[in-house]
């Protein structure tokens, strides 16, 4: 089989960096302070792979509560402080980014400041360089295809020649909507002990939980 992809688009949180478990724990804690009780399953179902405005709209819809205007800033401040001491890169990811033989970029639902800070803390920022794209650059976040289509356009690659690496169902939906191939990474800490059910509209082409054999998997699937 000849090569059928020209670009790998990596999600960031839960794929390159092991941040989702920290983010979920912090969000649960901060919401509990204002009387909203949720758990990790709720976070995974409603917020994984989504931008922050989704938190506002979902909490408003499910609990009939408007989050205070200061909530977002307080949450982000506490989250970044926790990242300073707890954030880690997913095992083998740095080696993959340094050695993978195909062009690649990063496309994340995180804000640009958070994404830059997270990648800096884990030693990956210089590797991504100007190939970091965030939801703030497009009109609609995941599961809309906008972010992945934006990344492909900036990298000058046709959508059908892209492979997306995602952990969230909304990210998989976005890749599907963009007409891209998508693999699901299930090796993040936030996946342990969680229901990995995939609805029909969020089924990846392939699943893996270890980046140490990533290049070999690419060669097996696409060459």
C-alpha positions as CSV (number, residue, x, y, z in Angstrom):
1,X,0.0,0.0,0.0
2,X,1.3,3.5,-0.9
3,X,1.5,6.3,1.6
4,X,-2.0,7.8,2.0
5,X,-1.3,10.5,4.6
6,X,0.8,13.6,4.4
7,X,0.2,15.1,7.9
8,X,-0.4,14.0,11.4
9,X,-2.5,16.3,13.6
10,X,-2.0,15.6,17.3
11,X,-4.5,16.7,19.9
12,X,-2.7,18.1,23.0
13,X,-4.5,17.4,26.3
14,X,-4.7,13.7,26.9
15,X,-2.6,12.8,23.9
16,X,0.7,14.7,24.1
17,X,0.5,15.7,27.8
18,X,-1.2,13.9,30.6
19,X,-3.3,16.9,31.6
20,X,-6.9,15.7,31.4
21,X,-6.9,14.0,34.8
22,X,-5.6,17.2,36.4
23,X,-8.1,19.4,34.6
24,X,-11.0,17.1,35.5
25,X,-10.0,16.9,39.2
26,X,-9.6,20.7,39.4
27,X,-12.9,21.5,37.7
28,X,-14.8,19.1,40.0
29,X,-13.2,20.8,43.0
30,X,-13.9,24.3,41.8
31,X,-17.5,23.6,40.9
32,X,-18.1,22.0,44.2
33,X,-17.3,25.3,45.9
34,X,-20.4,26.8,44.3
35,X,-22.6,23.9,45.0
36,X,-22.3,22.0,41.7
37,X,-21.5,18.3,42.2
38,X,-20.2,16.4,39.2
39,X,-17.8,13.4,38.8
40,X,-15.1,12.3,36.3
41,X,-17.7,10.4,34.2
42,X,-19.7,13.6,33.8
43,X,-16.6,15.6,32.8
44,X,-15.5,12.9,30.3
45,X,-19.0,12.8,28.7
46,X,-19.6,16.6,28.5
47,X,-16.3,18.4,28.5
48,X,-13.5,16.2,27.2
49,X,-12.2,17.6,23.9
50,X,-14.4,20.8,24.2
51,X,-13.5,24.4,24.7
52,X,-14.2,26.3,27.9
53,X,-17.5,28.0,26.7
54,X,-19.0,24.5,26.6
55,X,-18.6,24.4,30.4
56,X,-20.7,27.5,30.8
57,X,-23.5,26.4,28.5
58,X,-23.7,22.8,29.8
59,X,-23.7,23.8,33.5
60,X,-26.4,26.4,32.7
61,X,-28.5,23.8,30.9
62,X,-28.0,20.9,33.3
63,X,-28.1,22.8,36.6
64,X,-29.8,26.0,35.9
65,X,-26.9,28.0,37.3
66,X,-24.9,30.8,35.7
67,X,-21.2,30.5,36.6
68,X,-19.8,33.7,38.2
69,X,-17.9,35.9,35.8
70,X,-14.8,35.3,37.9
71,X,-15.0,31.5,37.7
72,X,-13.1,31.0,34.5
73,X,-10.1,33.1,35.6
74,X,-10.0,31.5,39.0
75,X,-10.2,28.0,37.6
76,X,-7.5,28.7,35.0
77,X,-5.2,30.3,37.6
78,X,-5.5,27.3,39.9
79,X,-5.1,24.8,37.0
80,X,-1.9,26.4,35.8
81,X,-0.5,26.4,39.3
82,X,-1.2,22.7,39.6
83,X,0.3,22.1,36.1
84,X,3.5,23.7,37.4
85,X,4.1,20.8,39.8
86,X,2.1,17.9,38.4
87,X,1.9,18.1,34.6
88,X,3.8,15.3,32.7
89,X,4.3,14.4,29.1
90,X,2.7,11.2,27.9
91,X,5.4,8.5,27.8
92,X,7.4,8.2,24.5
93,X,5.7,11.3,23.0
94,X,8.8,13.4,22.9
95,X,10.7,10.7,21.1
96,X,7.8,10.4,18.6
97,X,7.7,14.1,17.9
98,X,11.5,14.2,17.3
99,X,11.6,11.2,15.1
100,X,8.3,10.7,13.3
101,X,9.0,10.7,9.5
102,X,5.8,12.6,8.5
103,X,5.0,16.3,9.0
104,X,2.9,17.0,12.0
105,X,1.2,19.8,14.0
106,X,-0.9,20.2,17.2
107,X,-4.6,21.2,17.2
108,X,-6.2,21.7,20.6
109,X,-9.4,23.0,22.2
110,X,-7.3,24.7,24.9
111,X,-6.7,28.4,24.8
112,X,-3.4,29.5,23.3
113,X,-1.9,30.7,26.6
114,X,-2.8,27.4,28.3
115,X,-1.5,25.3,25.4
116,X,1.8,27.2,25.2
117,X,2.2,27.0,29.0
118,X,1.5,23.2,29.0
119,X,3.8,22.4,26.2
120,X,6.5,24.6,27.7
121,X,6.3,22.8,31.1
122,X,6.6,19.4,29.4
123,X,9.5,20.5,27.1
124,X,7.5,20.2,23.9
125,X,6.9,23.9,23.0
126,X,10.0,24.3,20.9
127,X,9.1,21.2,18.9
128,X,5.7,22.4,18.0
129,X,7.1,25.9,17.1
130,X,4.6,27.6,14.8
131,X,2.6,24.4,14.2
132,X,0.3,25.0,17.2
133,X,-3.4,25.7,16.4
134,X,-6.1,26.3,19.0
135,X,-9.9,26.7,19.1
136,X,-9.5,30.4,19.5
137,X,-8.4,30.6,15.9
138,X,-11.7,29.3,14.5
139,X,-15.4,30.0,14.8
140,X,-16.6,26.6,16.1
141,X,-14.8,24.2,18.4
142,X,-14.9,20.4,18.4
143,X,-17.0,18.5,17.5
144,X,-17.2,20.9,14.6
145,X,-14.4,20.3,12.0
146,X,-13.2,23.9,11.9
147,X,-10.0,23.5,13.9
148,X,-8.7,20.4,12.0
149,X,-9.6,22.0,8.7
150,X,-7.8,25.2,9.8
151,X,-4.7,23.2,10.8
152,X,-4.7,21.3,7.5
153,X,-5.0,24.5,5.5
154,X,-2.2,26.2,7.3
155,X,0.0,23.1,6.8
156,X,-1.1,23.0,3.1
157,X,-2.4,19.5,3.2
158,X,-5.7,18.2,1.9
159,X,-8.1,16.9,4.7
160,X,-8.3,13.4,3.3
161,X,-4.5,13.1,3.5
162,X,-4.5,13.9,7.3
163,X,-4.4,11.5,10.3
164,X,-5.7,12.9,13.6
165,X,-4.6,11.5,16.9
166,X,-7.4,12.1,19.5
167,X,-8.5,10.8,22.9
168,X,-12.0,12.3,23.1
169,X,-15.2,11.4,21.3
170,X,-15.8,15.0,20.4
171,X,-12.3,15.1,18.8
172,X,-13.1,11.9,16.9
173,X,-16.3,13.5,15.7
174,X,-14.5,16.6,14.6
175,X,-11.9,14.6,12.6
176,X,-14.7,12.6,11.0
177,X,-16.6,15.7,10.1
178,X,-13.4,17.1,8.5
179,X,-13.0,14.0,6.3
180,X,-9.8,12.9,8.0
181,X,-8.6,9.5,9.3
182,X,-8.5,9.3,13.0
183,X,-6.8,7.1,15.6
184,X,-7.9,7.1,19.3
185,X,-5.2,7.2,22.0
186,X,-6.4,5.6,25.2
187,X,-3.2,5.6,27.3
188,X,-3.8,8.8,29.3
189,X,-4.4,8.6,33.0
190,X,-7.9,10.0,32.6
191,X,-8.8,6.9,30.6
192,X,-8.0,4.4,33.4
193,X,-11.1,2.8,34.8
194,X,-13.4,4.8,32.5
195,X,-16.0,3.7,30.1
196,X,-14.4,3.8,26.6
197,X,-17.7,3.3,24.8
198,X,-17.8,4.9,21.4
199,X,-21.1,5.9,19.7
200,X,-21.5,5.2,15.9
201,X,-20.6,8.8,15.0
202,X,-17.4,8.7,17.1
203,X,-15.6,5.5,16.0
204,X,-11.9,5.8,15.2
205,X,-10.2,3.9,12.5
206,X,-7.8,2.4,15.0
207,X,-7.0,2.5,18.8
208,X,-3.7,2.4,20.6
209,X,-2.5,3.0,24.2
210,X,1.3,3.3,23.8
211,X,3.4,5.7,21.8
212,X,6.5,3.6,22.0
213,X,5.5,1.7,18.8
214,X,3.9,4.6,17.0
215,X,6.2,4.8,14.0
216,X,5.9,1.0,13.5
217,X,2.1,1.3,13.6
218,X,2.2,4.1,11.0
219,X,4.4,1.9,8.7
220,X,2.1,-1.0,9.1
221,X,-1.1,0.9,8.4
222,X,0.0,3.4,5.7
223,X,3.1,2.1,3.9
